[in-house]
């Protein structure tokens, strides 16, 4: 168990996996709420956005990544009907939040940027800076994949509409 | 056992003869007393790392228990024994086999050395010792000597108690580079004991208590950081840099961070020219923010498009068709993945659907892919070709919930 990995593993599944999960969640959404008569656009937008994030987290390897786990947990907290997130047996992890955060003492330039990053990346609050950057890399990859999927969908639907 | 008995007699006789006349002699009896004391006090085995002095007094008793399973102090004070004991004690916590090998080298056969142990246990039975307490001592040895063979195996390992000792001892023998911290070796050891088996990052993080401004002189020394099986990354301090444990940990941490920064640099488009951590990090943050904004924007667009979505969302493309789909397909079609569904036979099958079985086969294939185990509880797929009323019927009839 030596950390002898020279390369950080940020493999991300193919695009169709993301597409699959997203479509699944969308259809699920539609089944849950009749979208035919949108009462509030914001409501729908929020729902779709949330569906996008959740499906992205699932596609990216649900519990095997810190950020996806945090995302799913957050989503499951909000509405328990739609998103089911089974609690994993917690391993003992050393969380920096449990200790005094010494962020100001370690390379303050890096640390304040890391602080901002922590607010952006889900689950970043409990991570060390180096771990945070790993997660950020994976998160960026997944985000870009999800963006591509959604872009394709939008384009395709526009194309079909016209 | 017979040969042991024979050897025992040979060996026993010599020390036994010493004992009665020992009383006038102060040295050996003192030694025996000291042995007794140490045994009763510590209640365990002490390997006297310095056999010479231990024979003379209680000064250098190492109180750390070692699972050697035998105690050199048990040996009576014969000159030959002292020699042999000195050889044994040389190892500290060396492995039993090592010692045996060395014994062999020094013309003591293995059988003899085991006989050495055994004979000790036999002393009270076969000897004419009048020292009652000595019998007790030897009994203790006898009890523990059974463990000799077992413990010799465990000496190399890291039992929970012995992690510290193992580290201590192997430090002497291990030729690999360990993180030498000079005077802080003790604290480092304790740290290492706590973190034995934990991740390297946590180790570094724990050790650091206060940051040290590294004296970063330009150096040309190559820094060797390799990792062993035990989970530590062994580093050598660069030339001209502080060798404090904190600064070393800090440096490892910094290097990790910069390594990951490089990785991120490849990910984020347009960051080749950027140099410096701060700017780089700002770029990364901006990129993440922009991606998130993009998602939000696209979801807004999708919600606007939604009525169309109802009809076209689940177009049934079997997976084979998907893969063999011509590039003439619009890009979204090629990426629409066959959703899961069980359709009724009357089915609203689209013309491009090859067959139900294909879809079901695709379904099974998807399920065995194991993308995600914690799916939504309801997966459902509608299959429309017609207009809204048909859609309603379809919803009613062709729904089947797939519990996953």
Boltz contact constraints between the chains, C-beta under 6 A:
constraints:
  - contact:
      token1: [A, 1]
      token2: [B, 231]
      max_distance: 6.0
  - contact:
      token1: [A, 2]
      token2: [B, 227]
      max_distance: 6.0
  - contact:
      token1: [A, 2]
      token2: [B, 229]
      max_distance: 6.0
  - contact:
      token1: [A, 2]
      token2: [B, 231]
      max_distance: 6.0
  - contact:
      token1: [A, 3]
      token2: [B, 200]
      max_distance: 6.0
  - contact:
      token1: [A, 4]
      token2: [B, 227]
      max_distance: 6.0
  - contact:
      token1: [A, 8]
      token2: [B, 263]
      max_distance: 6.0
  - contact:
      token1: [A, 16]
      token2: [B, 335]
      max_distance: 6.0
  - contact:
      token1: [A, 16]
      token2: [B, 337]
      max_distance: 6.0
  - contact:
      token1: [A, 17]
      token2: [B, 371]
      max_distance: 6.0
  - contact:
      token1: [A, 19]
      token2: [B, 335]
      max_distance: 6.0
  - contact:
      token1: [A, 19]
      token2: [B, 337]
      max_distance: 6.0
  - contact:
      token1: [A, 20]
      token2: [B, 337]
      max_distance: 6.0
  - contact:
      token1: [A, 28]
      token2: [B, 376]
      max_distance: 6.0
  - contact:
      token1: [A, 31]
      token2: [B, 380]
      max_distance: 6.0
  - contact:
      token1: [A, 35]
      token2: [B, 306]
      max_distance: 6.0
  - contact:
      token1: [A, 44]
      token2: [B, 303]
      max_distance: 6.0
  - contact:
      token1: [A, 45]
      token2: [B, 299]
      max_distance: 6.0
  - contact:
      token1: [A, 45]
      token2: [B, 300]
      max_distance: 6.0
  - contact:
      token1: [A, 45]
      token2: [B, 303]
      max_distance: 6.0
  - contact:
      token1: [A, 48]
      token2: [B, 299]
      max_distance: 6.0
  - contact:
      token1: [A, 48]
      token2: [B, 302]
      max_distance: 6.0
  - contact:
      token1: [A, 48]
      token2: [B, 303]
      max_distance: 6.0
  - contact:
      token1: [A, 49]
      token2: [B, 296]
      max_distance: 6.0
  - contact:
      token1: [A, 49]
      token2: [B, 299]
      max_distance: 6.0
  - contact:
      token1: [A, 52]
      token2: [B, 295]
      max_distance: 6.0
  - contact:
      token1: [A, 52]
      token2: [B, 299]
      max_distance: 6.0
  - contact:
      token1: [A, 58]
      token2: [B, 372]
      max_distance: 6.0
  - contact:
      token1: [A, 62]
      token2: [B, 372]
      max_distance: 6.0
  - contact:
      token1: [A, 62]
      token2: [B, 374]
      max_distance: 6.0
  - contact:
      token1: [A, 84]
      token2: [B, 377]
      max_distance: 6.0
  - contact:
      token1: [A, 86]
      token2: [B, 374]
      max_distance: 6.0
  - contact:
      token1: [A, 94]
      token2: [B, 202]
      max_distance: 6.0
  - contact:
      token1: [A, 105]
      token2: [B, 211]
      max_distance: 6.0
  - contact:
      token1: [A, 109]
      token2: [B, 278]
      max_distance: 6.0
  - contact:
      token1: [A, 110]
      token2: [B, 277]
      max_distance: 6.0
  - contact:
      token1: [A, 113]
      token2: [B, 281]
      max_distance: 6.0
  - contact:
      token1: [A, 116]
      token2: [B, 285]
      max_distance: 6.0
  - contact:
      token1: [A, 117]
      token2: [B, 285]
      max_distance: 6.0
  - contact:
      token1: [A, 120]
      token2: [B, 288]
      max_distance: 6.0
  - contact:
      token1: [A, 128]
      token2: [B, 201]
      max_distance: 6.0
  - contact:
      token1: [A, 129]
      token2: [B, 257]
      max_distance: 6.0
  - contact:
      token1: [A, 130]
      token2: [B, 256]
      max_distance: 6.0
  - contact:
      token1: [A, 130]
      token2: [B, 257]
      max_distance: 6.0
  - contact:
      token1: [A, 130]
      token2: [B, 260]
      max_distance: 6.0
  - contact:
      token1: [A, 133]
      token2: [B, 260]
      max_distance: 6.0
  - contact:
      token1: [A, 137]
      token2: [B, 263]
      max_distance: 6.0
  - contact:
      token1: [A, 137]
      token2: [B, 264]
      max_distance: 6.0
  - contact:
      token1: [A, 137]
      token2: [B, 267]
      max_distance: 6.0
  - contact:
      token1: [A, 140]
      token2: [B, 267]
      max_distance: 6.0
  - contact:
      token1: [A, 143]
      token2: [B, 291]
      max_distance: 6.0
  - contact:
      token1: [A, 147]
      token2: [B, 294]
      max_distance: 6.0
  - contact:
      token1: [A, 147]
      token2: [B, 295]
      max_distance: 6.0
  - contact:
      token1: [A, 150]
      token2: [B, 298]
      max_distance: 6.0
  - contact:
      token1: [A, 152]
      token2: [B, 331]
      max_distance: 6.0
  - contact:
      token1: [A, 152]
      token2: [B, 332]
      max_distance: 6.0
  - contact:
      token1: [A, 152]
      token2: [B, 335]
      max_distance: 6.0
  - contact:
      token1: [A, 153]
      token2: [B, 332]
      max_distance: 6.0
  - contact:
      token1: [A, 154]
      token2: [B, 298]
      max_distance: 6.0
  - contact:
      token1: [A, 154]
      token2: [B, 301]
      max_distance: 6.0
  - contact:
      token1: [A, 154]
      token2: [B, 302]
      max_distance: 6.0
  - contact:
      token1: [A, 156]
      token2: [B, 330]
      max_distance: 6.0
  - contact:
      token1: [A, 156]
      token2: [B, 332]
      max_distance: 6.0
  - contact:
      token1: [A, 157]
      token2: [B, 305]
      max_distance: 6.0
  - contact:
      token1: [A, 157]
      token2: [B, 308]
      max_distance: 6.0
  - contact:
      token1: [A, 159]
      token2: [B, 330]
      max_distance: 6.0
  - contact:
      token1: [A, 160]
      token2: [B, 312]
      max_distance: 6.0
  - contact:
      token1: [A, 161]
      token2: [B, 308]
      max_distance: 6.0
